[in-house]
């Protein structure tokens, strides 16, 4: 690998867009969401004709009220200034639980009751109680399954990606992508070790981490991140910042990754050469970097490509898929991103799609430009993954003219 670009970040490519009405509305979600997430299940499970005995109704209501009050308090203590890990674990778990209860209270509360009514099953009270037990049963199963999915080592997703400008000497280049490890309140040092062991079985030429390493500072999460230093690649290990680094002293993470032997591609590029052909491997800071106020941090694609031969194919690391508009305008061949978690807990992916142009997988964004969006290697916040499995990705790059056997 050859470094041909400046290490000093430059100005961002374009001014930040004006805030939309959606972004202004988002400010009120922390106030509205907890009320909806807990009151809707409370109403559907207890007060829509079940006629439970009074002690059952009071106990159920008390539990849901405790969730409504306790979740925001725990979230503030866990993710606010105090950064109390136990409080964060409690708050995150309650958040995931309430989301699942809310989702299935709405879905089963409407459709199952309608189906039971059409089928003429029981009296109104019977149908209401069937709905309650169905919601609780489905939620319990999904939460148990989702927890196991979140805590396991991700499966490897393999795919071949054809790049029309890739030289024959680079055909078969093996690129491994990990992202959104989110080391955090739940200690996952052992999980981190097993992830890195899995990566090392893939015999990668290039290993990429596209940000959101952790929730917390590098000093605080060092033990969980340390196994990243054991990752092997024949050519290079490269890293770009995600938005969560800018909540936790991003420069500390850049320095730690450098210490662990990874190349932080902060608005710069490296050249990967093999068989007489060259690939530009570029990276940009996350799009939230400039608003963080951290000196020198900002997303600047022109700076990342400064000095690169425009005739060479470019592999770009950018944390958020929505950077693809700038990448396509610049003629990038392949952008690798994370950030979305594939929605993490269904049906949250519908909200993710409002903000991002891709949820997961390979997508085309111009005649030349491809985007691969990983569902992420870890999880954020709630320790659940439901219908959005984590992944370690192996991309095998293919030339349109692979070398012929002698």
Secondary structure as UniProt FT lines:
FT   STRAND          2..3
FT   HELIX           21..26
FT   TURN            27..28
FT   HELIX           29..46
FT   HELIX           54..79
FT   HELIX           85..119
FT   HELIX           124..151
FT   STRAND          155..163
FT   TURN            164..165
FT   HELIX           168..170
FT   TURN            171..172
FT   STRAND          173..178
FT   HELIX           189..200
FT   TURN            201..202
FT   STRAND          206..209
FT   HELIX           218..225
FT   HELIX           226..230
FT   STRAND          236..239
FT   HELIX           243..247
FT   HELIX           250..259
FT   TURN            260..261
FT   STRAND          263..264
FT   STRAND          268..274
FT   TURN            275..276
FT   STRAND          277..283
FT   TURN            287..289
FT   HELIX           290..292
FT   TURN            295..296
FT   HELIX           301..305
FT   TURN            306..307
FT   TURN            310..311
FT   STRAND          313..317
FT   HELIX           321..323
FT   HELIX           324..329
FT   TURN            330..331
FT   STRAND          334..337
FT   HELIX           341..343
FT   TURN            346..348
FT   HELIX           349..355
FT   STRAND          361..364
FT   STRAND          370..373
FT   STRAND          391..399
FT   TURN            400..401
//
